């Protein structure tokens, strides 16, 4: 990648200048930025390294930049380097390099942008919604984010596994069982008090009907304890099946589902509490058992066993994360809703207390979704209760639009999702705009076939006829695709890919609206076919990573 190559040139320049005594020996700021300026007048890349070095040397950034320029090794890929502003270094890349990336994209096709295997294992746990109801739109954003991040990391060479953790133990599940049994009794014309904090969505009646279908009148004759147990088990089974179906329809599949009740059955919760007790990190107070999380940076200690003798969700979460670490992953990613932000420190404390490096655990918090229709906030579902059902959004705007819109903002930013915009077949609709670019290029090749135009091996076409500034810009956008992916993977954030694809689609549409492809003379025609095929390849690969289809026609 050119960005890597330029960083190497800069580091070599610093080393040479220091060896010759033209710069004092100071620690090299490895975190210096290398940006792609928005205007090509400022070069293909620009760096602030001179500013960082100057602050440590007591020199002016412009002086340091001139020294770096003087000692910069020559490179066949770099046409020119300029000192700009108060000390920026701007790099101008040879056109031949960008056009070589067009040929590379044509040759590699679906493999373009992929990296070599890194021999690093990553576990991503996401969605993990409690099986107490259908998925809502917030779960949908986490699902789109987690799945796209998994695809992205896999694309750049990581060995990635996806996991869903099912919280099927505790008060919420007991309430679910009582809620379903109450509706079952209602269907049977029997009196039974509905729990005060029970689940009131219309879907509870659906579960109750399934309970009735399976058991008929049998639950009436059972003891209350047995009837509630059966109601809870059936409810969990039915709702988890809904969740699996909805996620599958959304294009999200997990390598495994881990159940909280299994952690108890296998003795893992008891074992981890015993280990923490042995280490001296548990104590009793007011009848409860507490974990000394303040010893590891948390704001207060946390209860793991209540005074009633029941364990907390935190206790099983500690056991679950110990299990993750023991499975040997190099990086463990938890993707949670933003309302779980207070949970991060205590989990990191638990990891440290067990002797593991907390840097191997990353928790990513995904902000809320505001559902809009024509700019006004709406509630999609009365049937599903108080939440907005993901299934209904998918049915209204489609899976592709739902996933793409979910990835239009960084995870840390709230997201406004406009349903009418997501359905619009216009350039204002970002997913339509990108998909249309792919379909438009596919149509060009279809027309070429209809006109019996011989399409050569595009990876070997002479690209020298491409002399327009827009053609160089398109070639450059193709060329930076691997860098976009690498940067997004390093930041654990797929969002830059949606921004990039929108920019690429805009550049292509603008170019095609102004310049003929099939009507050009033969040499230029072949070169332009290669260029747009490379663009098509990048769009297809990028959409795949986002989990969005690349249609051949629209």
N, C-alpha and C positions, 0 to 999 in steps of 0.2 A: 504494500500500500504506500502511496506517495507520502502520506502524512508521516508514516513511520520513517521513511527514507529521509525526509527533511529534518526530523528530530535527530536522526543519526548524524547528519551533516552539521547541525548546530552543536551537538555535543563534541564532535571532532574539532570544530572551530574553537570552542572554549578550551579544549585540551591543548591545542596548538598554541593559542595565545598565552596560556599560562606557562607552558614549557619555555616559551621564548621571553618570558618576563613582561609581556605586554599587558597582561591582566594579572592581578594578584591571585594567589591560590585561595579560593574560598569554596565552600560546599556548593556544588552545582544544584540549582533549583530544578529538580527533576519534574516538578509539577507545573512547569511553565506551560502557558497555553499556546496552542497552535490552532488558530481559527481560520475558517473560510470566510473572507470578507463578503458582505452582501453585494458590493460592487466590484466588478473584475478590474476596474482601474487601480484598485488597491492590491492586485495580485490574486493568485489562487489560494495562497495561504499567508497569514500574517502572525507574527509572534511578539509577545511582550517580554521575552527573556532578557533583553537589555535593561529593562526597568527593574527586574528582580535582582539582577547582578549589580546594577548601579547602586541600589539601596544598601548593599552589603559592602560596597567598595568606596563609597563617598564620592562617586563620579557622576557626571551627567549621563542619562540614558543614551543620548545621541552619540556621546564619545564612545561608550561601550559598544553601541551598535556598529560604529565605523570600524572598531577593532575586530569585531566578530566578522564583519563583511570582508575585511582584508585577509583573514585567516580561514575563510570558508573554503572547503575543498570544492573543486569543480565537479559537476555532475552532468551527464548527458541528458538527464531528464529535466534539469532546471535551466531555463533560458536566461533568466535575469533575476537579480536580487537587488532591492532598493532599500535605502534607509528613508523612512517616511515619518512625518510628524515630529514628535519629540524624541523618537528613538525606536519606533517599530521597524521590524525587518519584514519586507514584503517579498514573497517568492512568486515568480512567474514560471509556470511549468510549460515545457515544450508541447506544442500541439500534437506532435507525433505520439507522445505518451498517452494522451487522452484518446486518440483514435485507435491506439493499440488495444485499449480497454473495450472499444466497440467490437473489435475482432474477437477478443477474449469472450465477451458475452455471447456473441453469435456461436462460438465454438462450444462453450460449456453449457449454454442454455440453462436448464433447471439446476445445474451445479454452480452457476455463476454467483459469486458472493459467499460461497461456503468456505469454511476454514478447516484446516487439518484437525484431526482428533486431538484433544488436549489431555486425555487420560485423567480427567477430573469429573467426579460424580456430584450431581446436584439433585437435591430433593426439594420439590416445590409442593407445599401444602396450601390449598386454596379452596374457596367456597365454604366447605365444612359447615354448612347451615344445619342447625338443629332440625331433626326430622319431625317438626311440629306443624308444618304447613308447606305449601308450594313455595317455590323460589320467587322472590320479589326482584324489582328492578335493580336494587343495590347489589344483590347477589349476582345479577347479570353482569354488572360492571366488573366485579371481582373475577367472575368466570372468564370474561373476555380478556382481562388484563393477565390473569394467571396463565391462561392457555397460550396467549401471544408471547408472553415472556418465556414460557417453556419452549415454544417453537423457535424463538429467537436464539436462546442459549444453545439449543440443539444445533441450529444452523451454523453457529460459530464454533462448534466443536466440542461442546460439553456433553457428557453422558447424563441425560436428564430423566428423572422419574417424577410422575405426578401422583399426588395422594390426597384423599378426602378423609377427614377425621369426623366420625359420627359420634356426637354427644348423645348417647342413648341411655344415660343414667342420671337419676336425680329428680328434683322437684318438677321440672318442666315436663318430663315424660309422664310423671304421675298425674299432673294436671291434664295432659293430653288424653290419657286413658279415661279419666273421670269425665272429661268433656264429651268424648265419643260415646261412653256408656250412657251418659245423660240423654244424648240425642237418640241413641238406640231405644232407650226406654220411652222417649217421647213418641218415636215411630210406632211403638207397641201400645201406645195409649196408657202407659204406666207413669206413676209419679216417681220422680227422682230429682233431688235438688241439683241444679246446675252449679258447678263450682264458681265462687265469686270471681276468681282470677282466671277462669277457664278460657279456652279458645273458642271464639264466637263466629268465626268465618263460616260462610256457607259450605266450604269444603268439608267441615266436620260432619255435616249431614251426609255427604258423599261417602265418607269413611263408615259412618253408622249404617248406611244402606249395604255396604259391602260386608260389614259385620253381620247384618241380618241375613244377607244372602248365604253366608257360610254357616251360620249357626241357628238360623230360624228363631225359635222360642227358647232354645237351650239356655241362654244366659240368664233368663228370668228365674230358672230353677236353681242356678248356681249360687254359691255363697257370694256375698258382695266382694270379698277379697279375690276369689277366683275369677269372677266376672270382670273386675277391673284389670286383672292381670292379662286376661285374654284380650280385652279391649285395647290395652296399651300395646300388646304385641302385634295385633292386627293393624292398628293405626300406624305404628312404626314401619311395618312392612309395606303397607299401601303407600304411605307418603314417601318413603325412600324410593319406591318404584317410580312414583311421579317425578321425583328429583332426578333420578337416573335418566328417565325418558326425556325430560326437559333439557338436561345438559347434553344428551346425545343429539337432540334436535338442534341444539346451539353449537354443535361441532366440538364439544368438550368431552373427552374420555379420560378416565383415570386408570393408572396402572394398578391401583389397589384402593380399597376402602378399609380403614382401620376403625374398629368399634371400641368405644370406651369400655363397654361391659367386658370385652375380651381382656383388657388390661387388668381388670379385677379378677377375672376367672383364672388368668395365668399367673396371678400373684405379683404382678409387676408394680402395682401401686403400693402394696404392703412392703415389697422389697425396697423400693426407693425411700419410703419413709423410715424404714429400719436403717438404711445406709446414712440418711441425713441425721438420724438420732445418734448413730455411732460416731459421726463426725462432730457431734456437739452443736448442730445447727437447729435443733428443735428444743422447745421448752414448753412447759405447761403454765397457763395463766387463766384464771376465771373459768376453770373447767375445760378449756379448749387447748389444743396443741398448736403452737405457733412456729413458723419458719423464720429464722433470723435473716430476713432479706436485707435489713438495713446494714448488715455487715458487708454487703456487696453492692452498695450504692442505691438501694431502694429507699423511698421516703419513709416507709414504715414497715414493720413486720407483718406477716400475712398468716391467716389461719389456714391450717391444712386439715385439722380434725375439729369439728364443732363440739360444743359442750354436750350435744345430744349423742355424740359418738359417730355421726356420719361424716364422711370425708367431703371436702370441698372440690369444686371443679379444678381448682389450682393443683390439688394433690395429684389428680389423674393427669393433668397437663405436664407436671414434672416427670411423671413416669413415661408419658408418651414421648417427650423430648429426649429423655435418657435413651429410650429405645431407638430414636432416630440417630443419635450420636453413635450408639453401639453398632448400628448398621454400617458405619464407616463412610458417610458422605463427607466430601470436602467442603460443601456449602449447603446449608439448610435454610430454605426460604419459607417464611410464613407470610401469607397475604391475608390481611384482616381488614374489616371495616374500621373506619376512623374512630368509631365509638369505643374501640378496644385500646386506645392509646395509653390508658393508665395501666394496662396489663404488661406492657413491654418490659419495664424495669424489673418487675418481680420475676419474669421468666428468665431474663438475662442473669439475675442474681442466682436463680436456681441452677442454671447451667454452670456458672462459675463455682458454685458450692460443690458441684459434683466433679470438679476437676477438669472441665472442658473449656476450651477457648471460646469465649462468647463471640469473638469476631467471626466464627464459622456459622453463627446464626444471624440472619438478617430478617427483621420484621418490616414489611412494607404495608403502610396504612393507605387504604383507598377511600377517598372522600365520597360524599353522597351524590346521588343523581336527582336533579330536579326535572321532572317530566313536564314538558310544555306542549301546547297546541296553539300554533299561531302566536307564540310569545306569552301565552297565559298558562299558569300552572294548572295541571289537571290531575285528577285521580282516575286511574284506568279501570279499577275493578271494585264493584260492590260485592260480587259473588265471593271473591277471595278474602273479604274482610277489610282490615285497615291498611293493607299494603298494596302496592302496585305489582301485579303479577307479571313476571318475565314472559310467560307463555303468551299473554295477550299482546305484549309489545312485539314479540316475534311474529305473531300472526298478522298484526296490522302493517308493519313496515318491512318484514322479512329479516332473515338471519344476518345477511351480509350488512345491511344498513345498521342493524342493531349493534353488531360487533364493531364496525368501523366507527360509529358515533361514540361508542364507549371508550374508544382509544384516541379520541381527538384532543384530550387534555391529559396533562400529567396526573398520575394517581393522586398526588397530594392536593390537587385543585378540584373544587366542586365542579360538577358537569351539568350543563343545561342541555337536555335532549329534546329537540323539537320534533314532534311526530310528523307534522305536515312537511317540514323541510326534508325529513328522512325519506318521505315518499315521493318527493318532487323529482321529475325527470328533467333536470336543468343543471346548469353549471353551478348554481347556488348550493346544490346538494353535493357535498364532498365525495361521498362514496360513488354516486352516479358519475361524477366528473372523472374520477380515476378509472372506474370500470369502462366508461365510454372510450377513454383513450386506448385501452387495450382492444376493445371491440373495433374501434375505428382502424387501428393498424391491421387487425385480422381481416377486415373488409378490404383493405388495400391489397393484401396478398391474394385474397379470393378473386378480386377483379383482375389482378395480374394473370392468374390462372385462366380466367374466362377469356382474356385477350390473348392467351397463348404466349405470354411473355415468359421467356426462359429465366427462371430465378437460379443464379449460380450458387456455388458454395459461398455463403455470405462471409464466412470466416476468412476467406482468401481474396475477397474483393479489394481492388485498388481504391483506397479512400481519398486519394489526392484531389479528386474533383470537389471535395467538400471544402469550400473556402469561405462560406458565410459565417459571420459571428454567431448566428443562432445555431449553426451546425457544430461549431466548437463547443458552445455552451451545452448542447445536448450530449455531446461526447463526454464532456467533463462530468455531467450529472450521472451518466452511466458509470464513469470511472470511479466516482466517490461512493458508489453503492456499498462496497465492502466496508468502507470506513464508517458509513452511517450505521451499519449493523454492529460493527465492533464497538463503537462509542455507545450505542444504545444498550448493548449487552453489558458493558462495563458499568453503566449507570443503572442497570436493572430497570429499564424504562422503555417500553416499546413505542411510546408516543412520538419520538422524533421520526420514526419511520412513516407515520401517517402524514406528518408535515412534509417530509421529503417527497413522498409519492404525489401529494397535491402539487408541489412545485414542479415535479417532473411532468405531470399531466398538463399543467398550465403551459410549460415550455413547449411541449409537443403540440398541443392544440394551436398555440400561437404560430408555431413554425409551419404546420400543415395548412393553416388558413391562408398563409402568405406565399407558400412555395409548392409547386407541383412535384409530385413524385413520379407517377406513371407517365406523365407527359414530358418528362425531361429526356434529353438525348441519352444514348445507351450507357456511356460511362458514368454520367452523373446519376442516372436512374439506378444503376446497380449499387452505387455508393450510398444513395439515399435509402434504398431498400435495406441495406446492411445497418445503417444508422437507426432506422425506425424499428427494425427487428430487435436490435439491442435494447431499445427503449421498451419494447413489448416484453422482452425477456425479464427485464428488471421489474416492470410493473407486476408481471405474473408472480415472480419470486417474492416480491414484497407483500403482495396481497395474500399469498400462501402463508407467510409468517404471521400475518394478522388474522388468519383463519377466514379469509374472504375469497369468494370465487372470482376468477378472471374470465368473464364471458367472451365468447368468440363473436357474438352478435347481440345487439340490444334493440 
